């Protein structure tokens, strides 16, 4: 048996960024911050913020595009990694392989009390997700 599911609860670091692939497929990129806190040796609280990249496709992308920076949300999806090559340099160009880890979203739930939706965002049927997602332009990556 195999299972790949990720649930993240946090705050959006930017508005939903709606984009389109060269072939015309709609997608929206979300940047989500989660936080971990602990007591250090001196008894004071320390914390660390982790940033996550999430991508919504199809109907869910339309909903994700309406989300705004600072919203408290729950994201559920499948953890995916991909590799792309990026060219650097002006006169002497060189290519570097970039590795990206992101969540292919299946559902989004608003958690803000004032923003709670009357009707939940459309869930994505896993069969609607491409087995291998189209190549996403990677400007602005990482996160």
C-alpha positions as a Markdown table, in Angstrom:
| # | Residue | x | y | z |
|---|---|---|---|---|
| 1 | Unk | 0.0 | 0.0 | 0.0 |
| 2 | Unk | 1.2 | 3.5 | -0.8 |
| 3 | Unk | -0.1 | 6.8 | 0.6 |
| 4 | Unk | 1.1 | 10.4 | -0.2 |
| 5 | Unk | -0.9 | 13.1 | 1.5 |
| 6 | Unk | 0.1 | 16.4 | 3.1 |
| 7 | Unk | -2.0 | 18.6 | 5.3 |
| 8 | Unk | -0.7 | 22.1 | 6.1 |
| 9 | Unk | -2.3 | 24.8 | 8.2 |
| 10 | Unk | -0.8 | 28.3 | 8.1 |
| 11 | Unk | -0.9 | 31.8 | 6.7 |
| 12 | Unk | -0.5 | 32.8 | 3.1 |
| 13 | Unk | 2.6 | 34.8 | 2.4 |
| 14 | Unk | 1.2 | 36.4 | -0.8 |
| 15 | Unk | -1.9 | 36.6 | -2.8 |
| 16 | Unk | -2.8 | 33.6 | -5.0 |
| 17 | Unk | -0.7 | 33.9 | -8.2 |
| 18 | Unk | -2.8 | 32.7 | -11.2 |
| 19 | Unk | -0.8 | 31.6 | -14.2 |
| 20 | Unk | -1.1 | 29.6 | -17.3 |
| 21 | Unk | 1.2 | 27.0 | -18.9 |
| 22 | Unk | 2.3 | 27.3 | -22.6 |
| 23 | Unk | -0.4 | 24.7 | -23.4 |
| 24 | Unk | -3.1 | 26.8 | -21.8 |
| 25 | Unk | -3.6 | 24.9 | -18.5 |
| 26 | Unk | -4.6 | 27.2 | -15.6 |
| 27 | Unk | -2.8 | 26.9 | -12.3 |
| 28 | Unk | -2.4 | 29.0 | -9.2 |
| 29 | Unk | 0.7 | 29.1 | -7.0 |
| 30 | Unk | 0.3 | 29.7 | -3.2 |
| 31 | Unk | 3.0 | 30.4 | -0.7 |
| 32 | Unk | 2.2 | 29.2 | 2.8 |
| 33 | Unk | 4.0 | 29.9 | 6.1 |
| 34 | Unk | 3.8 | 27.4 | 9.0 |
| 35 | Unk | 5.5 | 27.9 | 12.3 |
| 36 | Unk | 7.1 | 25.7 | 14.9 |
| 37 | Unk | 7.7 | 27.0 | 18.5 |
| 38 | Unk | 9.7 | 25.5 | 21.4 |
| 39 | Unk | 11.3 | 26.5 | 24.7 |
| 40 | Unk | 15.0 | 26.9 | 24.5 |
| 41 | Unk | 17.6 | 26.0 | 27.2 |
| 42 | Unk | 17.0 | 29.4 | 28.9 |
| 43 | Unk | 13.3 | 28.7 | 29.2 |
| 44 | Unk | 12.4 | 31.3 | 26.6 |
| 45 | Unk | 10.3 | 30.6 | 23.5 |
| 46 | Unk | 12.0 | 30.3 | 20.1 |
| 47 | Unk | 10.3 | 29.7 | 16.8 |
| 48 | Unk | 11.0 | 29.0 | 13.2 |
| 49 | Unk | 8.9 | 29.7 | 10.1 |
| 50 | Unk | 8.8 | 27.2 | 7.3 |
| 51 | Unk | 7.7 | 28.2 | 3.8 |
| 52 | Unk | 5.8 | 25.8 | 1.5 |
| 53 | Unk | 5.0 | 26.1 | -2.2 |
| 54 | Unk | 1.5 | 24.8 | -3.3 |
| 55 | Unk | 0.0 | 24.5 | -6.7 |
| 56 | Unk | -3.7 | 24.3 | -7.6 |
| 57 | Unk | -4.9 | 23.2 | -11.0 |
| 58 | Unk | -8.2 | 23.5 | -12.9 |
| 59 | Unk | -11.3 | 24.6 | -11.0 |
| 60 | Unk | -9.4 | 24.7 | -7.7 |
| 61 | Unk | -6.9 | 27.1 | -9.3 |
| 62 | Unk | -9.8 | 29.6 | -9.9 |
| 63 | Unk | -10.7 | 29.5 | -6.2 |
| 64 | Unk | -7.0 | 29.7 | -5.1 |
| 65 | Unk | -6.6 | 32.8 | -7.2 |
| 66 | Unk | -9.1 | 34.7 | -5.0 |
| 67 | Unk | -7.1 | 34.0 | -1.8 |
| 68 | Unk | -5.2 | 37.0 | -0.3 |
| 69 | Unk | -2.0 | 37.4 | 1.7 |
| 70 | Unk | -2.4 | 36.8 | 5.4 |
| 71 | Unk | -5.4 | 34.4 | 5.1 |
| 72 | Unk | -5.4 | 31.5 | 7.5 |
| 73 | Unk | -6.0 | 28.3 | 5.4 |
| 74 | Unk | -5.7 | 24.6 | 5.4 |
| 75 | Unk | -4.2 | 23.0 | 2.3 |
| 76 | Unk | -4.5 | 19.3 | 1.5 |
| 77 | Unk | -2.6 | 17.7 | -1.3 |
| 78 | Unk | 0.1 | 15.4 | -2.6 |
| 79 | Unk | 3.8 | 16.1 | -2.1 |
| 80 | Unk | 5.6 | 16.2 | -5.4 |
| 81 | Unk | 9.2 | 17.0 | -6.4 |
| 82 | Unk | 10.4 | 18.1 | -9.8 |
| 83 | Unk | 13.7 | 19.2 | -11.4 |
| 84 | Unk | 14.2 | 21.9 | -14.0 |
| 85 | Unk | 17.3 | 23.6 | -15.5 |
| 86 | Unk | 17.9 | 27.3 | -15.2 |
| 87 | Unk | 20.5 | 29.3 | -17.0 |
| 88 | Unk | 22.6 | 31.9 | -15.1 |
| 89 | Unk | 25.3 | 34.4 | -16.0 |
| 90 | Unk | 25.7 | 37.2 | -18.5 |
| 91 | Unk | 28.8 | 36.7 | -20.5 |
| 92 | Unk | 29.7 | 33.2 | -19.2 |
| 93 | Unk | 26.5 | 31.3 | -19.1 |
| 94 | Unk | 26.1 | 28.1 | -17.0 |
| 95 | Unk | 23.1 | 25.9 | -16.3 |
| 96 | Unk | 22.1 | 24.7 | -12.9 |
| 97 | Unk | 19.6 | 21.9 | -12.1 |
| 98 | Unk | 17.0 | 23.2 | -9.6 |
| 99 | Unk | 15.0 | 20.9 | -7.4 |
| 100 | Unk | 11.5 | 22.0 | -6.3 |
| 101 | Unk | 9.3 | 20.3 | -3.7 |
| 102 | Unk | 5.7 | 21.4 | -3.8 |
| 103 | Unk | 2.2 | 20.4 | -2.8 |
| 104 | Unk | -0.2 | 19.5 | -5.7 |
| 105 | Unk | -3.4 | 20.7 | -4.0 |
| 106 | Unk | -6.6 | 18.6 | -3.7 |
| 107 | Unk | -8.5 | 20.9 | -1.3 |
| 108 | Unk | -8.4 | 24.3 | 0.3 |
| 109 | Unk | -10.3 | 25.4 | 3.4 |
| 110 | Unk | -10.4 | 29.0 | 4.7 |
| 111 | Unk | -10.0 | 29.1 | 8.4 |
| 112 | Unk | -10.4 | 32.9 | 9.1 |
| 113 | Unk | -13.5 | 33.4 | 11.2 |
| 114 | Unk | -14.5 | 36.4 | 9.1 |
| 115 | Unk | -13.7 | 34.6 | 5.9 |
| 116 | Unk | -15.2 | 31.2 | 6.5 |
| 117 | Unk | -17.0 | 30.2 | 3.4 |
| 118 | Unk | -20.6 | 29.3 | 3.2 |
| 119 | Unk | -19.6 | 26.6 | 0.7 |
| 120 | Unk | -16.2 | 24.8 | 0.7 |
| 121 | Unk | -13.8 | 25.2 | -2.2 |
| 122 | Unk | -14.2 | 22.6 | -4.9 |
| 123 | Unk | -12.3 | 19.4 | -4.1 |
| 124 | Unk | -10.2 | 18.0 | -6.9 |
| 125 | Unk | -10.9 | 14.5 | -8.1 |
| 126 | Unk | -7.4 | 12.9 | -8.0 |
| 127 | Unk | -8.1 | 11.6 | -11.5 |
| 128 | Unk | -8.2 | 15.2 | -12.7 |
| 129 | Unk | -4.6 | 15.8 | -11.6 |
| 130 | Unk | -2.2 | 15.1 | -14.3 |
| 131 | Unk | 0.1 | 12.1 | -13.5 |
| 132 | Unk | 3.0 | 14.2 | -14.5 |
| 133 | Unk | 2.0 | 17.9 | -14.2 |
| 134 | Unk | 2.9 | 20.2 | -17.1 |
| 135 | Unk | 6.2 | 22.0 | -16.7 |
| 136 | Unk | 5.6 | 25.0 | -14.6 |
| 137 | Unk | 7.6 | 28.1 | -15.4 |
| 138 | Unk | 9.9 | 28.5 | -12.5 |
| 139 | Unk | 10.5 | 32.2 | -12.3 |
| 140 | Unk | 10.5 | 33.3 | -8.7 |
| 141 | Unk | 11.4 | 29.8 | -7.4 |
| 142 | Unk | 12.3 | 29.2 | -4.6 |
| 143 | Unk | 9.1 | 30.4 | -3.1 |
